[in-house]
């Protein structure tokens, strides 16, 4: 009867980690002769582990990643100008604690988005809030937010998130209003939070995307200063996977 009441109180107090492990910990306490302190320490650790895991899941869901990329899935054997040592160093997240921006450039399919997502995933695991958004989606959201009167709220979220990932800059020219938005966001984040940007085009060609030379210089000044710059190379990993599937199907 006492155990059932304990379960009910745990459920009422939303101590789901304790509730989930209660039976196991009671059995262990009996078989191993635990004292009250040992049992309490074990079951409280279970609750903390449960809550930490739930927080990580919420951060990952809120980030809105497009893939489940993570450090364990990064292939450093392919010739992409990305070594295992570089990946290990990035995954320590020093660029978030310092903070520094990360610029990932390279042709289509070489894994820019995958790497950026893996970094964001690692950030979520370590307790950092993260937002992943494609440039075209950002343009649409900013336009809608202006229409609906939620622009300042969206802008505030983009500024305050610990790790902001802007994916695929450079497919087409940015509207003047978005250029100003981008500058404002980067200005507010400068030297206080990290921004990760992926792009097919090298920095010297960003003038094709941001036509205003003054705005371009201001944006680059806030992005490049102290940034980690990665230039991925090699064959398209996406194309390679498609070809491999084609061979396997025959």
C-alpha positions in Angstrom: 0.0 0.0 0.0 2.8 2.4 0.9 4.5 1.7 -2.4 1.3 2.5 -4.4 0.9 5.8 -2.5 4.5 6.6 -3.3 3.9 6.0 -7.0 0.8 8.2 -6.9 2.7 11.0 -5.2 5.6 10.7 -7.7 3.1 10.9 -10.6 1.4 13.9 -9.0 4.7 15.7 -8.5 5.7 14.8 -12.0 8.8 12.9 -10.7 8.7 10.7 -13.8 12.3 9.6 -13.7 11.9 8.3 -10.1 8.6 6.7 -11.0 10.1 4.9 -13.9 13.0 3.4 -11.9 11.3 2.9 -8.6 10.7 -0.9 -8.9 14.3 -1.5 -10.1 15.8 0.6 -7.3 13.7 -1.0 -4.6 14.9 -4.4 -5.9 18.5 -3.3 -5.9 18.2 -1.8 -2.5 16.9 -5.1 -1.1 19.4 -7.4 -2.9 22.5 -5.2 -2.2 21.6 -4.0 1.3 21.5 -0.3 0.5 20.8 2.2 3.3 18.2 5.0 2.9 20.9 7.4 1.7 22.1 5.1 -1.0 18.5 4.5 -2.2 17.7 8.2 -2.2 20.9 9.1 -4.1 20.2 6.5 -6.8 16.6 7.5 -7.3 17.4 11.2 -7.4 20.1 10.5 -10.0 17.5 8.7 -12.1 15.3 11.8 -11.9 18.1 14.1 -12.9 19.0 11.9 -15.8 15.4 11.7 -17.0 15.0 15.5 -16.9 18.3 16.1 -18.6 17.3 13.8 -21.4 13.9 15.5 -21.7 15.5 18.9 -21.9 17.8 17.7 -24.6 14.9 16.4 -26.6 13.0 19.6 -26.3 16.0 21.7 -27.4 16.5 19.4 -30.4 12.8 19.6 -31.3 12.8 23.4 -30.9 16.0 23.7 -33.1 14.0 22.2 -36.1 16.9 20.3 -37.7 16.2 18.8 -41.1 18.3 15.7 -40.4 19.4 13.7 -37.4 23.1 14.5 -38.0 25.4 14.0 -35.1 29.1 13.6 -34.5 28.9 9.8 -34.6 27.7 10.0 -38.2 30.3 12.4 -39.6 32.5 10.6 -42.2 36.0 11.9 -42.0 37.4 9.1 -44.3 36.2 10.9 -47.5 38.5 13.4 -49.0 36.6 16.6 -48.0 39.4 18.7 -46.4 37.9 17.8 -43.0 40.0 15.8 -40.6 38.9 13.7 -37.6 40.9 16.1 -35.4 39.0 19.1 -36.7 35.7 17.4 -36.0 36.7 16.5 -32.5 37.9 20.1 -31.8 34.6 21.5 -33.2 32.6 19.2 -31.1 34.2 20.6 -27.9 32.1 23.7 -28.7 34.8 26.2 -28.0 33.2 28.4 -30.6 30.2 28.7 -28.4 32.0 29.4 -25.1 34.4 32.0 -26.6 32.2 32.8 -28.8 33.2 32.6 -32.5 31.3 32.3 -35.7 31.7 29.2 -37.9 31.6 29.6 -41.7 31.3 26.4 -43.7 31.8 26.8 -47.5 31.9 24.3 -50.3 30.1 22.9 -53.4 26.7 21.3 -53.2 26.5 17.9 -51.5 29.8 17.8 -49.7 28.1 17.8 -46.2 28.0 21.5 -45.2 24.4 21.2 -43.8 25.2 17.9 -42.2 28.2 19.2 -40.4 26.3 22.4 -39.3 23.5 20.2 -38.0 25.8 17.9 -36.1 27.3 21.0 -34.4 23.9 22.2 -33.5 22.9 18.8 -32.2 26.0 18.7 -30.0 25.1 22.2 -28.7 21.6 21.0 -27.7 23.1 18.0 -25.9 25.4 20.4 -24.0 22.6 22.6 -22.9 22.7 25.4 -25.5 19.6 26.7 -27.2 19.8 26.4 -31.0 17.9 27.5 -34.1 18.4 26.0 -37.5 16.9 27.8 -40.4 17.5 27.9 -44.2 18.0 31.4 -45.7 14.9 31.1 -47.9 12.8 30.0 -44.9 14.2 33.0 -43.0 13.2 35.4 -45.8 9.6 34.0 -45.8 9.3 34.0 -42.0 10.5 37.6 -41.7 8.0 38.7 -44.4 5.2 36.9 -42.7 6.2 38.2 -39.2 6.1 41.8 -40.5 2.6 41.2 -41.9 1.3 39.5 -38.7 3.0 41.9 -36.3 5.3 39.3 -34.8 8.5 40.6 -36.3 10.1 41.8 -33.1 9.4 38.5 -31.4 11.0 36.5 -34.2 14.0 38.9 -34.3 14.4 38.6 -30.6 14.5 34.8 -30.8 17.1 34.8 -33.5 19.3 37.3 -31.6 19.1 35.5 -28.2 19.5 31.8 -29.2 22.9 30.5 -28.1 23.6 28.9 -31.5 22.1 30.3 -34.7 22.5 28.2 -37.9 21.8 30.0 -41.2 21.8 27.3 -43.9 22.5 27.7 -47.6 23.3 31.4 -48.0 24.0 32.4 -51.7 21.4 30.6 -53.8 20.0 33.9 -54.9 20.3 37.6 -54.1 19.0 38.8 -50.7 16.3 41.5 -50.7 17.4 44.8 -49.2 15.1 44.4 -46.3 16.6 41.0 -45.4 20.1 42.3 -45.8 19.2 44.9 -43.1 17.6 42.2 -41.0 20.7 40.1 -41.3 23.0 42.9 -40.3 20.8 43.8 -37.3 20.8 40.2 -36.1 24.6 39.8 -36.5 25.3 43.1 -34.9 23.3 42.1 -31.8 25.0 38.7 -31.7 28.5 40.0 -32.3 31.0 38.7 -29.8 28.3 37.4 -27.5 26.8 34.4 -29.4 27.9 32.1 -32.2 26.4 32.0 -35.7 27.0 29.2 -38.1 26.6 29.9 -41.8 26.8 27.4 -44.7 27.2 28.6 -48.3 28.2 27.3 -51.7 29.9 30.5 -52.6 33.3 31.8 -51.2 33.3 35.0 -49.3 34.9 37.0 -52.1 31.7 36.3 -54.2 29.2 37.3 -51.6 28.8 40.5 -53.5 26.6 38.4 -55.9 24.2 37.9 -53.0 24.5 41.2 -51.1 24.7 43.9 -53.7 25.1 46.9 -51.4 28.9 47.2 -50.8 28.5 49.1 -47.6 26.1 46.5 -46.1 28.3 43.7 -47.3 31.4 45.1 -45.7 29.5 45.6 -42.4 28.1 42.1 -42.4 31.4 40.5 -43.3 33.1 42.5 -40.6 30.8 41.0 -38.0 31.0 37.5 -39.4 34.7 37.0 -40.2 36.3 38.5 -37.1 37.8 35.5 -35.2 35.6 33.1 -37.1 36.3 29.4 -37.7 36.4 29.0 -41.5 36.0 25.6 -43.1 36.2 24.9 -46.8 34.8 21.5 -47.7 35.9 19.9 -50.9 35.4 16.7 -52.9 32.7 14.7 -54.6 29.0 15.2 -53.7 28.2 12.8 -50.8 24.6 13.0 -51.8 25.3 12.0 -55.4 27.6 9.2 -54.1 24.8 7.8 -51.9 22.3 7.9 -54.8 24.8 6.1 -57.0 25.5 3.5 -54.3 21.8 2.8 -53.9 21.5 2.4 -57.6 24.2 -0.2 -57.7 22.8 -2.0 -54.7 19.4 -2.2 -56.4 20.7 -4.1 -59.4 
